[in-house]
Amino acid sequence: MAVEIKSKIVSYSVKKAVEPPPLADENPLTVRIPSRPEGTLEAVSEKISYVGAEGRKKVYLLVSFMPVEGVLNGKRVIVERPVEFFFPSGQLSSEHQWITATMRSLSLAARGGYVTQAVADLRKVAWDKGLVRCGMNRWGKPMFHDSEVAAIAWSIQQILYRRGFLDQDGNQVPAEELVSRYAHRLTHGHPWQPPAHEESAEPAGAVSMIGGGEASRKEKGDGPTVVGHCPECRGELIMMDGCPTCYAGCGWSKCG
């Protein structure tokens, strides 16, 4: 319907479009995931080797990851988060029901957004069977843990570190940095990798210093001087960094 303007036009203004309100921030690290999504998820499967009271053991661990959306500073972003932990039963002499329960709890913590704290708490679990040797620290020295649970929790931290979700000390990487790392993955076709100078440890399943030293000694035809016998397994003790250490690989060390 046309409208006739009979008075003189003295001014005019252009009506501005109404801008939508900014999106409310929603940290993608704390977005709750109701359940494991259907279909295929990317996962990391790793063999973990450690030495405890019952000798050397090798177990397998699987961690699944998925992209999760959120809002930071009014913009939609995507990060990658762990959502599922799986530890096949029958690998340890411990009760399988407790292993399964622990992995289910970790998976629940991952989908709830607090897996970093949950894994850190597992590292504090201790038992009365002595220390467990698993992995190497950033200085190339063997790592000792208070229990098998603590050793496996440390190995989980290393998986999450190499995936870019945690830093080398097991702390949560900020969401903004995770957004950048996921964008790097989409651009380059592979997950973010820590720079070589930042690597805090070898993979948990790597050969230990003592095992490598034994192979080296066999190749050279000579070896370190034996300074006694291990009180735990009666293996040979050699001096490593000024401390008598079990050469047989049971993990005993006079210096702890």
N, C-alpha and C positions, 0 to 999 in steps of 0.2 A: 504494500500500500504506500503510495507516494504522499509526501507531506510538503505542502507549499510553505516556503519561508517568506513572510511578508515584511519582516523588519530587517534592518541593515545588519550585516555580519561585521562585528567589531573585533573579534578575536576567535581563535580556535586552539584546541589542544588534542594531541593524539593519546588515546587511551592505551596504557601499557598493559601488556599481558601479565596475568597474575602468575608469579613464579611459585612452583610447588615448594612446600616446606622442606628443609634439608632432612636427609635421612638420619634417624637416631643411631648413634654408634652402637655396634654390637660386636664385641671382641670375638674374632673367629676362633680364638684359643679356648673360649669358655662356652661356645655354642653347644648346647646339649644335643647329642645324636641319639634319638630314641632307641635304635637298634641297628645291628649290622645290616647294611643295605644288601639287597639281592644282587646276584650276579658276581662278576669277577673283580677282585681287588688286587692291586699291586702289593707284593709282599717280599720281605727279605728273609731268607732261610740261612741260618748260620750254625756251624758246628762249634761247640764250646768245649774246650779241654781244660781240665783242672785236676789238681792233686790234693787229696784230703786224707783222712784217717784210714779210708778203705783203699788207698792207692789211686792210681790215675784213672779218670773217667772221661768219657766223651759223650756229650748229649747234643741234641738238636733242638733249636728254638726257631719259631716262625713269628714274625711281626708283620701285620697288614697295615697299609696306609690308604688314605683317601683324601681328595680335596674337599675343603670345607669353606663355605662362603661366610662372610661377615661384613661389617661396615666400620670403617675407620676414617675419622675426620670427614664424615658425610659421603664417603665414596665406597662403593661395593668392591670388596677385595676377596682373594682366595688364598688360602694357605693349605699346606699338606699336614695332616695329623695322623698319628697311629690310632687305630680303632680296634685292633684285635690282637691278642697274644695267644699263641698256641704252643703247648709243650707236650708232645706225644707221651702218653703214659707208658710205663714199663721200662723206662730208661734208668730209673733210680730204685734203690731198695726201700726208699721211703714210701709211706702210704700214698697210693695213687690218688685217692680221693682228695687229699690235701693239696697235691700238686695241681689237680684240675680246678679245685676251688680257688687257689691263688691266681691262676691264669684267668679264670672267669672274673675275679675281683679286679685284676689289672685291666681287663678289657672294659669292664664297667667304668673304672676310673678314667680310662682313655676317652670313652664316649661322653663321660660327664665333664671332661675338661680339667682334670686334676691328676693326670697320670704322672707328671714330673714329681709331685710330692709323694705319690704312692710308691714309685720305684725307689726314691730316696729313703723312705721308711723301711723298705725291704732290705736295704743295705745295712741297716742297724740290727738285723736279726742275728743273734748269737746262739751257739750251742756249746756242749761240753766235750766235743770230740777234737778240739784243737783247731788251729788255723787251716785255711784252705788256700792253696796257691792257684791263682788264675790270672793270666794276662801279664802285661808289662806296663809300667808307668812311663811317663814322658821322658824319663832319664834312662830307659832301657833296663830298669831293675824289676824283678818279679814282684807282683802284687799279692798281698796276703789279706784274706777276708775272714770274718768271724764265723762263717758257716757256709754251707753249700747254697742256701737261699741268698745270702749276701753276695756270693760269687756270681750267681746267675743274674741277680739284680744289677750288678756292675756290668756284666756282659750286655744286658738290655740297654743300659745307659750308653754303652759304646756303639751299639747298633743305631740308637737314636741320634748320637753325636755324628756318626758318619753319614747319616741321612740328612743332617742339618737341622734337626729339631731341637737338640740340646747343644750347649757349648761343651768344651773339653773337660769342664769340672762338673758336669751333670746339671747345670742350671738351665732354666728355660730361656731360649732365644726370644727376644721381643717379637711381637706380632708383625711390626713393620718390616723387620729383617726377614721374617719368614715369607712375607708377601714378595719381597725382592727375590728370594731364593726360588720360590715356586715359579715366578716369571722367568728366571734364568733357565729353569727346567723346561718350560714350554718353548723357549727360544732355541736352546741348544740340544734338546732331545734327551737329556740325561739329568739326574739329580745333582744338586749342588754338592761339591766335594770340598772338604777342608783343605786349605793350603798345606803344602808339605811341611812347612816350618811350624804349623800349629798342631800337627798330629800328636795326640797325647799318649797313644798306646797302639800297639800292634793289635790286629784282630784277635779276639779271645781264643781262637783255635790255633794260633800260631805256635811254632816250636819255641820252647822256652830257652833262656840263656844256657841253662845247664845242659839241655839236650843238644843244643847247637855246639857247645863246647866239647861234648863227647865226640861228636862227629869230626870236629876239627882236630882233636887230639889223635884220632885214628888215622886221619889223612897225613898228619905230620910225623907220626910214629913216635911222638913223645907226649908228655903231659905234665900237669902240675903235680907237686909233691903231695902225697897222702899224709894227712896230719892226724888221722884217727879213724874211728868208725862211728857211724850214726847210731845214737841210742834208740832210734825209732825202728829202723829197718836193717841195721848193721851194715849198711853200705859204706863206701869210702867217703871220708871227709876231705875236702880240699879247701885252700884259702881263696876266698873270693871277696875282694874289697876289704881285706884285713879281717875277715870273719870266717870261721870254720863252717862250711856248708856241705850238705849231703850231695855227693856226686851222682848217686843213684837216682835222684830226682823225686824223693818222697816229700821234699819241701822243708825239711828240718834245717834250722840255722841257729847257731848259738846266740846270734845277735837278735833273734826274733824275726 
